[in-house]
Amino acid sequence: MNQAQPAKTMRVDLHCHSEVSWDCITPLALLPGRCQERGITVQAVTDHNEIWGAQKLKAMVENGDSALIDVQMDEEAGPLTIIVGEEISTSEGELIGLFLSQKIEPGLSPEETVQRIKEQGGLVLLPHGFDPLKRWRLRSNARERIAASIDIVETFNTRVSRPRWNDQAADWAKERGLLMSAGSDAHTLADVGSAWVEAPAQPVNGPEDLLKVLAAGKPTGTWTQPALAFLYKMWDRLRRKL
């Protein structure tokens, strides 16, 4: 009697930075290899107030650019998918837009930022919104004003100051019936893939596909103590300069 084969799963990280962000020096070309090492199948690149890096990487991966080494995932995981995102600095804190085709300018109100994301057919993700030590967290009153327009709540972020802020985000999402995600919020190459949603393997070609994946998935990851995260980041910068 044949034993049933375990269902294939994949890992999805919806928050990551590259050299395009002012506070990160991770080369775009190294991200696919790192995703492969960590088993990430779907990676959203969400640089601060820019999307050109994510667009460039998406095109490189889809075109099989020879400048990228081992951009294909293993047979179990399938090919790497890059989602074009942006961590947008609104007038009251940060929001993430996913599946963007045009850059959204910083400094707009949260409401106008949400509108710009939706006009592009994108998804609104609330990142690390419950950590009071996050300088650019979305203010609580703004969060409540746009709650009905939020598609996804990041409930596992490896860079929050205390794990309890992830728990608080999860409670807020559950109260409102919102989908939950995980994000490495990686600012170094080593951090890529340190948080992910574990979900049944399936293609993610657009917003609706991602929503289905998140509905069936579970956010998880490894929290990093902030002081250690800062030291890793400084060491990464020094190492690359040398």
N, C-alpha and C positions, 0 to 999 in steps of 0.2 A: 504494500500500500504506500503510495507516494505521500510524503509529508507536504503540507501546504507551505509554500515559500513565503517568508515574511514580506510584507508590503514595503515597497521602496519609499524612502523618505528623502527629503532635501532640507537644506538650511538656507534661511533668508535673513540677510542683514540689511536693514533699511536706513542706516545712518552711518556715514563714513566720509572722511575728508582726504584730500590729496594736496599736491603741491600748489593747486590753484587757490586753496584757502590761505589767507595771510598768516595763519598760525600753524601751518603744516608744511612739511617738506617731502612728503612721500611721493616719489615719481609715479606718474600715472601708469607707466609701462610695467611697474612691478606689482600692481594690484592684482592682475589676473593670476599670476603665479602664487601669490599669497592666498587668494581665495581658494585655489586648488589645494594648497597645503592644509587649509582649515576646513575643507569640505563645504565651502559656501557655493551654492548653485545660483542664487539670485542676490546681487549686490547693488544697492542704491548708492550712488555717489552724490553726496549732498554738500557741496562746498559752500562756503559763506558767500552769499549774494552773487554767485556766478554759476553758469551751467555749461560753459564752453568745454571745460575739462571732461565733464561727464559725457557730453555729446561726442567728443573726440574719442574717448575710451570705448564707448558703445560702438562707434563706427569701426574702430580698430579690431575689436573682438568679433563683430559680425562679419567683417571682411577677411578675417584670418590674417591680419597684418603680420608679416614676417619679423617685425621688430619685437613682437611679443612672443615669449617662449612658453610653450605648454599652456596656451590659452584654453584648450579643451579640458573639461573635467573628465574624471574617470568614467567608465562605462555605466557604473551604477548610478552616478549622480546626474549625468547628462551634461550638455554644454552650458557654459557660463552665460547668464543673462545680466546685462547692466541696465539699471533703471536710471534715467536722467532725473535728478532731483536738485533741490536748492534749499539751503538753510537760510531763510530770509529774515533779515533784521527789520521787523516792523517798528512802528513808533512806540510800541509797548512790550517789546520782547520778540523772541524768535518763534517762527513757525517753519515747518518743512513742507514744500510742495513736491509731489512726485508725478512722474510722467509729464514733464514740462517740455515745451518746444521753444519757448521764449523766456529769457531772463526776466525776473520780476524785480523791479527796483526796490532798494531798501528805503526805509523811512515812511512808508505808507501806513495807514491805520491797519489794525488787524482785520477789520471788516473789508477794507479795500483789497488787502493782500489776499484774503480768502476769495474774493470775487475774481481777482486776476487768475488765481489757480484754477478755479472752476471754469472760467471762460476758455481755458486751454484743455478742458476735459481731465484735469489732474485731480489728485487726491490731497487732502489736507491732513497732515500728521502733526500732532502735538508732541514735541520732544521735551524731555527732562523738565516738565513744567511745574514740578512740585518740590524742587530742591531750592530752598531759600538762599543757598550760597552760590547758585548759578547767576552770574551777573546779568545774563541776557535771557533769563527765563521769561516766559510770557506772564504778564501780571495777572493776578487771580481774577480781578474784575473783568479784564479783557477775555480771559478764558471762559468765564461764564457767559459773556455776551455772544461769543461765537460758538458755544458748545454745540448748538444744533447743526453747525456746518462742519464740524470735525469728523473726519472719516476714520481716523486711526489714532490711538493713544499709545505712545511709547511707554511700556510698563516695565521694561528691563533695559536700563542704560548703564553701561559699565563704569561711567565716569561721574555718577552722582556722588555727593559727599557722604551719604549714608544709604545703605540698602533700604531703609524704611521709606525713603522717598519714592522708590519704585513700587513698594507696596501701596502707598497712598495713591499713586497714579492708577494702579490696577483697581483699587476700590472705586475710584471716581469713574473709570471706564465701565465697570460692572454695573454701577448704579444707573448709568445711562444707556446700557446695552451697546457700547461701542467696541469695535474690534481693537485688539491689542497687538503690539509689535515689540521687537527687540532691536536695539542698535548698539553696535560697538562704539559709536561716536569716535572712531579711531582717528587719532592725530599722529600716529606712528604706524609703520608697516606691521610691527609686531602685534599691534592691537586689533588689526583687521580680523574679523571673525570671532571675536571674544564674546559676542552676544548674537543670538540668532533665534528665529522662529523655526522650530522643528515641525515639519508638515509632510503629508503625503506628496510624493513627487508628481508634478504636473507642470506643463508649460505655463510661463507667465509672459503673455504677449501684450497685456494691457491692464488697465485699472480693474476691470471686472475679474480678471484672472487672479490678480493679487488679493482682492477682497475674499475670494473663495478660498485661497490658500490660508489666509490669516484666520478665517472662520474655522478651519479644520486644524489649525496649528497651535503650538504652545511656545510662548516666549521663554527663553532660558539664556544662560551665559555665566560668565565669571566676573564678579565685581572686583575692581581694583582700587585699593586704598588710594585716595587722591594724592598724598605725598609721594607715594611710589610711582603713580602715573606721571607726575610732574618730573621726577628724576629720570624715568625712562624716556620721556620726551626730550629732555635736555641732552641726555646721552646719545639719543638717536641723531639729534642735530649736530652734535660735536663729531660723532663718528662719520657722518656723511660729509662734513666739511673736510675732515682729515683724509 
